[in-house]
Amino acid sequence: MTLQKRKIVIVGAGPVGCYLGQLLKRDGYSPQIIEEDSEIGRPIRCAGIIGQGIFKDMEIPPSKESILNEIQGAEISYKDSSFVIKRNQVAFIIDRAVFDQSLSRGLDVALNTKFTGLSRIGGRYKIETNKGDFTADIVIGADGPNSKVRKLAGLRGNIKLHKGLQYRIKNEQYGGELVDVQFIHPFHEFCWVIPEGNGIIRVGAISQRPHKDLENFIKEKGIKGEIVEKNGGLIPIGSTAIVSENIAVVGDAACQIKPITSGGIYYGMKSAEILAKAIRNGNLADYQKDWREKFGQEVDFCLLARGVMETLNNGTQERIFNYMKDNAHLIEQLGDFENHSSVIWGLAANPKTYQTIGITAFDLLRNPKFIKGTINRLKHRIFK
Ligand SMILES: Cc1cc2nc3c(=O)[nH]c(=O)nc-3n(C[C@H](O)[C@H](O)[C@H](O)COP(=O)(O)OP(=O)(O)OC[C@H]3O[C@@H](n4cnc5c(N)ncnc54)[C@H](O)[C@@H]3O)c2cc1C
């Protein structure tokens, strides 16, 4: 059998499953996508802010029809302190439903089809759904944070699911081109205001108690207006194995998310390209190795930075935030929407940070939660 004759089933028609479908179609395959929802792109579980790299760096650039607004920077606040960083066209605000639908164009997607089980029959797989069985030579789980494919394939990892909630609110007060980010705890729990650009703002929170934090944020900011839509979802932070025999996971199912800002669309789509290459070359195991090579170091470093910030006391968190505020011009120069370690390394290389680093290290070494967390992370580093 030629490689292209192999039957591939992708579970999940989110942006990553659909983009993988497009890559495989380009390579001569006829992938079957199965999707439990009745419509692609809905319900929305996303703030819809993406870097310009999504339109510049992809092998198959997505259509720009989903773009609603251009963002030129952010105002970042913690307690009573804030600073602004600006960069031309740093990001776009998209209509996520339109984005996902445009990526699905021309693909074979079975809607209302829920994946329920997986078993091996000879060299192939039986994929069970509420609409009957499918068979495949290769099975891909692009089925989001709670991936059933990941669980049934026995792909082990160390994943924590975080919660996000967002309201779309009719409001003319925030017409600008800046995103407003207010940290609850720098840099992992935060609220935001995103101007959609059409008299609607997106106000959201990622935290342990997003409903309470979002309501408080709206009250504190005095945000008024009719809520026209509510979106909520889970964000998987951590790491996991991503291949087992002829089964692989990609996107949120594979924790391919930026650990600090929780953005997952860029990493997920770039990861789909690595997976498509491994399929094209007839060696799925390369996917794990090549992914580690491209993203492993960045994700590990940002997971560590996140772990550190999560365990620091409030005083040290404030000190680090104020250091960043004093060096906002450096962040402006070093900042890369998709690659956050460049900012951390750049700031750490500045001799003026040494005092802040010393105090942070002292705080960490006195902190049993950090020591325990670090040992746990090292124990769970199941692949390198
Ligand atoms: C509140 C919030 C805000 C966010 N904001 C941003 C942002 O601004 N920018 C950004 O880059 N990222 C953001 N993210 C993350 C981003 O939404 C995800 O990284 C992205 O959706 C991942 O795409 P995916 O295709 O891997 O998974 P998903 O988009 O989750 O798609 C998975 C698909 O699989 C389907 N599925 C699941 N189980 C089954 C099953 N058993 N059978 C059949 N189908 C199934 C689902 O219905 C879904 O359609 C945010 C997330 C949240 C929760």
Ligand as a Chemical Component Dictionary entry (heavy atoms), coordinates in Angstrom:
data_LIG
# 
_chem_comp.id                   LIG 
_chem_comp.type                 NON-POLYMER 
_chem_comp.pdbx_formal_charge   0 
_chem_comp.three_letter_code    LIG 
# 
loop_
_chem_comp_atom.comp_id 
_chem_comp_atom.atom_id 
_chem_comp_atom.alt_atom_id 
_chem_comp_atom.type_symbol 
_chem_comp_atom.charge 
_chem_comp_atom.model_Cartn_x 
_chem_comp_atom.model_Cartn_y 
_chem_comp_atom.model_Cartn_z 
_chem_comp_atom.pdbx_ordinal 
LIG C1  C1  C 0 -11.151 31.151 27.576 1  
LIG C2  C2  C 0 -10.086 30.779 26.579 2  
LIG C3  C3  C 0 -9.446  31.766 25.854 3  
LIG C4  C4  C 0 -8.451  31.421 24.925 4  
LIG N1  N1  N 0 -7.887  32.409 24.200 5  
LIG C5  C5  C 0 -6.955  32.116 23.261 6  
LIG C6  C6  C 0 -6.406  33.122 22.446 7  
LIG O1  O1  O 0 -6.773  34.294 22.540 8  
LIG N2  N2  N 0 -5.453  32.774 21.530 9  
LIG C7  C7  C 0 -5.041  31.478 21.392 10 
LIG O2  O2  O 0 -4.137  31.207 20.563 11 
LIG N3  N3  N 0 -5.567  30.493 22.142 12 
LIG C8  C8  C 0 -6.521  30.773 23.058 13 
LIG N4  N4  N 0 -7.094  29.775 23.801 14 
LIG C9  C9  C 0 -6.673  28.396 23.549 15 
LIG C10 C10 C 0 -7.261  27.915 22.220 16 
LIG O3  O3  O 0 -8.659  28.099 22.231 17 
LIG C11 C11 C 0 -6.904  26.440 21.977 18 
LIG O4  O4  O 0 -5.506  26.302 22.130 19 
LIG C12 C12 C 0 -7.335  25.961 20.603 20 
LIG O5  O5  O 0 -8.716  25.962 20.476 21 
LIG C13 C13 C 0 -6.805  24.539 20.386 22 
LIG O6  O6  O 0 -7.306  24.028 19.189 23 
LIG P1  P1  P 0 -7.521  22.447 19.020 24 
LIG O7  O7  O 0 -8.000  22.257 17.618 25 
LIG O8  O8  O 0 -6.321  21.718 19.476 26 
LIG O9  O9  O 0 -8.648  22.057 20.080 27 
LIG P2  P2  P 0 -10.184 22.574 20.174 28 
LIG O10 O10 O 0 -10.327 23.935 19.611 29 
LIG O11 O11 O 0 -10.576 22.334 21.598 30 
LIG O12 O12 O 0 -10.947 21.576 19.244 31 
LIG C14 C14 C 0 -11.186 20.239 19.619 32 
LIG C15 C15 C 0 -12.397 19.755 18.839 33 
LIG O13 O13 O 0 -12.572 18.367 19.132 34 
LIG C16 C16 C 0 -13.962 18.131 19.340 35 
LIG N5  N5  N 0 -14.089 16.939 20.189 36 
LIG C17 C17 C 0 -13.712 16.808 21.479 37 
LIG N6  N6  N 0 -13.999 15.560 21.927 38 
LIG C18 C18 C 0 -14.563 14.894 20.877 39 
LIG C19 C19 C 0 -15.080 13.562 20.714 40 
LIG N7  N7  N 0 -15.083 12.675 21.711 41 
LIG N8  N8  N 0 -15.572 13.216 19.506 42 
LIG C20 C20 C 0 -15.592 14.114 18.458 43 
LIG N9  N9  N 0 -15.139 15.390 18.572 44 
LIG C21 C21 C 0 -14.614 15.773 19.775 45 
LIG C22 C22 C 0 -14.461 19.404 20.013 46 
LIG O14 O14 O 0 -15.865 19.546 19.857 47 
LIG C23 C23 C 0 -13.679 20.475 19.249 48 
LIG O15 O15 O 0 -14.360 20.913 18.106 49 
LIG C24 C24 C 0 -8.080  30.066 24.739 50 
LIG C25 C25 C 0 -8.723  29.064 25.479 51 
LIG C26 C26 C 0 -9.719  29.416 26.377 52 
LIG C27 C27 C 0 -10.405 28.315 27.148 53 
# 
loop_
_chem_comp_bond.comp_id 
_chem_comp_bond.atom_id_1 
_chem_comp_bond.atom_id_2 
_chem_comp_bond.value_order 
_chem_comp_bond.pdbx_ordinal 
LIG C1  C2  SING 1  
LIG C2  C3  SING 2  
LIG C2  C26 DOUB 3  
LIG C3  C4  DOUB 4  
LIG C4  N1  SING 5  
LIG C4  C24 SING 6  
LIG N1  C5  DOUB 7  
LIG C5  C6  SING 8  
LIG C5  C8  SING 9  
LIG C6  O1  DOUB 10 
LIG C6  N2  SING 11 
LIG N2  C7  SING 12 
LIG C7  O2  DOUB 13 
LIG C7  N3  SING 14 
LIG N3  C8  DOUB 15 
LIG C8  N4  SING 16 
LIG N4  C9  SING 17 
LIG N4  C24 SING 18 
LIG C9  C10 SING 19 
LIG C10 O3  SING 20 
LIG C10 C11 SING 21 
LIG C11 O4  SING 22 
LIG C11 C12 SING 23 
LIG C12 O5  SING 24 
LIG C12 C13 SING 25 
LIG C13 O6  SING 26 
LIG O6  P1  SING 27 
LIG P1  O7  DOUB 28 
LIG P1  O8  SING 29 
LIG P1  O9  SING 30 
LIG O9  P2  SING 31 
LIG P2  O10 DOUB 32 
LIG P2  O11 SING 33 
LIG P2  O12 SING 34 
LIG O12 C14 SING 35 
LIG C14 C15 SING 36 
LIG C15 O13 SING 37 
LIG C15 C23 SING 38 
LIG O13 C16 SING 39 
LIG C16 N5  SING 40 
LIG C16 C22 SING 41 
LIG N5  C17 SING 42 
LIG N5  C21 SING 43 
LIG C17 N6  DOUB 44 
LIG N6  C18 SING 45 
LIG C18 C19 SING 46 
LIG C18 C21 DOUB 47 
LIG C19 N7  SING 48 
LIG C19 N8  DOUB 49 
LIG N8  C20 SING 50 
LIG C20 N9  DOUB 51 
LIG N9  C21 SING 52 
LIG C22 O14 SING 53 
LIG C22 C23 SING 54 
LIG C23 O15 SING 55 
LIG C24 C25 DOUB 56 
LIG C25 C26 SING 57 
LIG C26 C27 SING 58 
# 
